[in-house]
Amino acid sequence: MKSTVYFVRITPVDGETEINQKLKLLIEESKVLDFIRPKEKTAIKLHFGEQGNTGFVRPEHVRVICDAALERGGDIFLSDTNTLYRGRRLNCQDHLNLAYEHGFTREITHAPVVIPDDTREENVANVQIDQKYIKSAKVAGVFIEADGFIAVNHFKGHILTGFGGALKNVGMGCASRQGKLAQHCNAAPVIYAEKCIGCGECEIICPVKAVKLVDKKSTVDTKKCIGCASCLAVCPTMAMFIDFKAGSQVQDKMVEYSLAVLKDKKKKSGFINFAVKINKECDCWGMENPRIGPDVGILASNDPVSIDQASFDLVIRESGKDIFKEAHPEQDGTKQLKYAQSIGLGSRDYALVEL
């Protein structure tokens, strides 16, 4: 059965006001937030951006979504989880401060920010899903306890999953640190010794001391490695690379985690994809990374699989080529879509309504 995906086009001449007007139209016409009932606790999951990266969805646009949820009576909050890798999003206070620095204040968005401390056991929900790889998923409890769920997603490339959209924002983004580790742990980096110059940047940045310099060459302890790919981001000679065969399991595990978050919210969730500022890598990278495609537009749906499939199709059509495959030739991003459909998360078959 086809799901409906609504779409508004964004052009290079559109300013903030024009984009917000189009976003308001999208929300009203799609009715994507009409599941919200008065006084229901509604989580808005987004990425506040790593320090040095500006690819995240702008807080001024998030305010439009927050206002629409408030108009429907929702008791809303913005949220994200802490990271595995070293950076400004590693702990609750630094993560919260960075969110404020990036403009996600109550004054601007009209919603509070909640960063759950998953070092406290009471803040982690164990969700039984009994899937191929994940039997019990460890998810931040705030998302499970909420009555409703809105995922606001920046659609872009990703080194392990080909692209990242709604499924990645939900599956990876709502997981506790243990949950993130369970998804990443089989994707340790490999080293081209002939390219390694022994600068030690990878050793410095590794959050779990899995990388060491031995005889002026980097080595990786795969038993310690958590697969966060921080070392790839800092390597100046691209001597570090990922075993992409392991990355295929990352996609499946990520999708299973999406199921854990959404399985009790199939009629209480909405998804909004911003297919603009389409970068090569995730917003987790603490640096600007190159754009690989044109601004396309904003999409809305109550089906996370359909919205990612439609975003993927639109970006490729507007680019005139598969920019995700070109950026990450070892990855097939559609694998996550196929698997998500197979476990009942949604449909790849959609009807696109352009407004």
C-alpha positions in Angstrom: 0.0 0.0 0.0 1.4 3.4 -1.0 2.1 6.0 1.7 1.7 9.7 1.0 4.8 12.0 1.0 4.3 15.8 0.7 6.9 18.0 -0.7 7.7 21.7 -1.1 10.5 22.8 -3.3 13.3 25.1 -2.0 15.0 27.4 -4.6 18.4 29.2 -4.3 16.6 32.5 -4.0 14.4 31.5 -1.0 15.3 33.3 2.1 14.4 32.3 5.7 10.9 33.9 5.5 10.1 32.1 2.2 11.3 28.8 3.6 9.3 29.2 6.8 6.2 30.0 4.8 6.6 26.9 2.7 7.2 24.8 5.8 4.0 26.1 7.3 2.1 25.2 4.2 3.7 21.7 4.2 2.7 21.0 7.8 -0.9 22.2 7.3 -1.5 20.4 3.9 0.2 17.2 4.9 -1.5 17.0 8.4 1.7 15.3 9.5 1.3 16.6 13.0 -2.4 16.1 13.4 -1.8 13.0 15.6 -1.0 15.4 18.5 -3.6 15.7 21.2 -3.9 18.4 23.9 -1.4 18.0 26.8 0.3 15.0 25.2 4.0 14.8 25.8 5.6 15.1 22.4 9.3 14.5 21.7 10.9 16.4 18.8 14.0 14.5 17.8 16.7 16.5 16.0 20.4 16.9 15.7 21.8 20.1 17.3 25.0 20.0 15.3 28.5 19.3 16.3 30.9 22.2 17.0 32.3 23.4 13.7 29.5 22.0 11.6 26.5 24.1 10.3 24.6 21.4 8.3 21.9 20.9 11.0 18.4 22.1 10.5 18.2 25.8 11.5 16.4 26.6 14.8 14.3 29.2 13.0 12.8 26.4 10.9 12.4 24.2 14.0 10.4 27.0 15.6 7.8 26.6 12.8 7.4 22.9 13.7 7.3 23.7 17.4 4.6 26.3 16.9 2.5 23.9 14.8 2.8 21.3 17.6 1.9 23.9 20.3 -1.1 25.0 18.3 -2.4 21.4 18.5 -1.9 21.5 22.3 1.2 19.3 22.5 3.5 19.5 25.5 6.7 19.5 23.5 10.4 19.3 24.0 13.5 19.1 21.8 15.9 16.3 22.4 18.9 14.3 21.2 21.3 11.8 22.9 25.0 12.0 23.7 27.7 10.7 21.5 30.2 7.9 21.6 33.0 10.1 20.3 34.9 12.9 21.9 33.4 16.3 21.2 30.9 18.9 22.5 28.1 16.4 22.5 29.8 13.8 24.7 28.1 14.8 28.0 24.8 16.4 28.9 26.0 19.8 30.0 28.3 20.4 27.1 25.7 19.1 24.7 23.1 21.4 26.1 25.4 24.4 26.0 26.2 23.7 22.4 22.5 23.4 21.5 22.0 26.9 23.0 25.0 28.3 21.2 23.6 27.0 17.9 20.3 28.8 18.6 18.1 26.1 20.1 16.9 28.2 23.0 13.4 28.4 24.3 13.2 32.1 23.1 14.0 31.1 19.5 12.3 27.6 19.2 9.5 28.1 21.8 10.5 24.7 23.3 12.8 23.4 26.0 15.8 21.2 25.3 16.1 17.9 27.1 19.4 15.9 26.9 19.0 12.6 28.8 21.8 11.4 30.9 22.1 7.8 29.8 24.9 7.1 32.4 21.9 6.8 34.8 20.2 3.4 34.4 16.7 4.9 35.1 17.0 7.0 31.9 17.5 4.1 29.6 14.6 1.9 28.3 15.2 -1.7 27.3 12.8 -2.4 24.4 12.3 -6.0 23.4 12.2 -6.4 19.6 13.7 -9.9 19.0 15.1 -9.0 15.5 17.9 -10.6 13.5 20.7 -8.6 15.2 19.1 -6.8 18.1 17.0 -8.6 20.7 16.7 -5.9 23.3 17.4 -2.3 22.2 18.7 0.3 24.7 17.0 3.6 23.9 16.8 6.9 25.7 13.7 6.6 27.9 12.4 10.1 27.1 11.5 8.9 23.5 9.7 5.8 24.7 7.8 7.5 27.5 6.6 10.3 25.2 3.0 10.1 23.8 4.0 11.3 20.4 7.2 11.6 18.4 8.4 14.0 15.7 11.7 13.4 13.8 13.2 16.5 12.1 15.9 15.2 9.9 18.7 16.7 7.7 19.0 14.5 4.7 22.7 14.0 3.7 25.4 11.5 3.0 26.9 9.1 5.5 30.1 7.1 5.5 28.6 3.9 6.9 25.0 4.0 5.7 25.3 5.8 2.3 22.8 8.4 3.3 21.2 9.5 6.6 17.6 10.6 6.9 14.6 9.8 9.2 15.7 6.2 9.8 19.2 7.2 10.9 18.0 10.1 13.0 15.6 7.8 14.8 17.6 4.5 15.0 21.1 5.9 15.8 20.0 9.2 17.2 17.6 7.8 19.9 19.9 5.1 21.1 21.8 5.2 24.4 25.6 5.0 24.3 25.3 1.2 24.8 22.8 1.2 21.9 25.1 3.2 19.6 27.9 0.8 20.5 25.8 -2.2 19.6 25.2 -0.7 16.2 28.8 0.4 15.5 30.9 -2.2 17.2 31.6 -4.4 14.1 32.9 -1.5 12.0 36.5 -1.0 13.2 38.8 1.0 11.0 41.6 -0.6 9.0 44.9 1.2 8.3 46.9 1.6 5.1 50.3 1.5 6.7 52.0 3.0 3.7 49.8 6.1 4.0 50.3 6.6 7.7 52.7 9.4 8.6 52.6 8.8 12.4 51.1 12.2 13.3 49.2 10.7 16.2 46.0 12.6 15.6 44.0 9.4 15.6 45.5 8.3 18.9 44.6 11.7 20.4 41.0 11.7 19.3 40.1 8.1 20.0 37.6 8.1 23.0 38.4 4.6 24.1 42.2 4.5 23.6 41.8 1.8 20.9 44.4 3.5 18.6 48.1 3.5 19.4 51.3 4.5 17.6 53.7 1.6 17.4 57.0 2.3 15.6 55.5 5.6 14.3 52.6 3.8 12.7 49.0 3.7 13.9 47.5 0.4 15.1 43.9 -0.4 16.1 42.8 -2.7 19.0 39.6 -4.0 17.4 38.4 -5.4 20.8 38.4 -1.9 22.2 37.2 0.0 19.1 33.6 1.3 19.2 33.4 2.1 15.5 32.7 5.8 16.0 34.9 6.8 13.0 36.4 9.8 14.8 39.8 8.7 13.6 38.7 8.8 10.0 37.7 12.4 10.4 41.1 13.6 11.6 43.4 11.5 9.5 45.2 13.9 7.1 46.3 11.2 4.6 43.2 9.0 4.6 45.3 6.1 6.0 42.3 5.1 8.1 39.3 3.4 6.4 36.3 1.4 7.3 35.6 -2.3 6.5 32.4 -1.5 4.6 31.3 -5.1 4.7 30.8 -4.6 8.4 29.0 -1.4 7.6 26.1 -3.4 6.0 25.3 -4.7 9.5 25.3 -1.1 10.8 22.4 -0.3 8.5 20.4 -3.3 9.6 21.0 -2.7 13.3 20.1 1.0 12.9 16.8 0.0 11.3 16.1 -2.4 14.1 16.7 0.4 16.6 14.2 2.5 14.6 11.7 -0.2 15.1 12.3 -0.2 18.9 11.6 3.6 19.0 8.5 3.5 16.7 6.8 0.2 17.3 4.3 1.6 19.7 4.0 5.0 17.9 2.9 4.0 14.4 -0.1 6.4 14.6 1.6 8.9 16.9 4.7 9.9 14.9 5.6 12.3 12.1 8.7 12.9 10.0 10.0 16.0 8.3 13.1 15.7 6.0 15.1 18.8 5.0 16.8 17.8 1.7 18.9 21.0 1.7 22.6 21.6 2.4 23.2 18.0 1.3 26.7 17.3 2.6 28.9 14.3 2.0 29.0 13.3 5.7 26.9 13.4 8.9 26.4 16.5 11.0 28.4 14.8 13.7 31.6 15.6 12.0 33.2 18.6 13.8 34.0 20.5 10.6 32.3 21.7 7.5 32.2 18.9 4.9 31.6 19.4 1.2 28.1 19.7 -0.4 27.5 17.0 -2.9 24.1 17.9 -4.3 21.7 20.8 -4.9 19.1 22.1 -2.4 15.9 20.1 -3.2 13.2 20.9 -0.7 11.4 19.8 2.5 9.3 16.6 2.8 6.7 15.4 5.3 5.1 12.1 5.9 3.9 9.8 8.7 5.9 6.9 7.1 9.7 7.0 7.8 10.5 4.6 5.0 8.5 6.4 2.4 9.9 9.8 3.3 13.5 8.5 3.1 12.8 6.8 -0.2 11.2 9.9 -1.7 14.0 12.1 -0.4 16.6 9.7 -2.0 14.7 9.6 -5.3 14.3 13.4 -5.5 17.9 14.2 -4.6 19.2 11.8 -7.3 16.7 13.1 -9.9 17.6 16.8 -9.2 21.3 15.9 -9.1 21.2 13.9 -12.4 23.2 11.1 -10.8 23.5 9.0 -7.6 25.5 11.4 -5.6 25.4 9.1 -2.5 27.0 6.2 -4.4 29.5 8.6 -5.9 30.5 9.9 -2.5 30.5 6.4 -0.8 30.9 3.8 -3.5 31.2 0.9 -1.1 27.8 1.6 0.4 24.2 0.9 -0.8 22.0 3.3 1.1 18.9 1.5 -0.2 19.8 -1.5 2.0 18.3 0.3 5.0 15.1 1.0 3.1 14.7 -2.6 1.9 15.3 -3.9 5.4 13.0 -1.3 7.1 10.2 -2.3 4.8 10.8 -6.0 5.4 10.3 -5.6 9.2 7.2 -3.5 8.9 8.5 0.0 9.5 6.8 1.4 6.4 6.6 1.2 2.6 9.1 2.1 -0.1 6.1 2.6 -2.4 4.8 6.1 -2.1 2.7 8.8 -3.7 4.4 12.2 -3.9 2.3 15.3 -3.5 4.1 18.5 -4.5 2.6 21.6 -3.0 
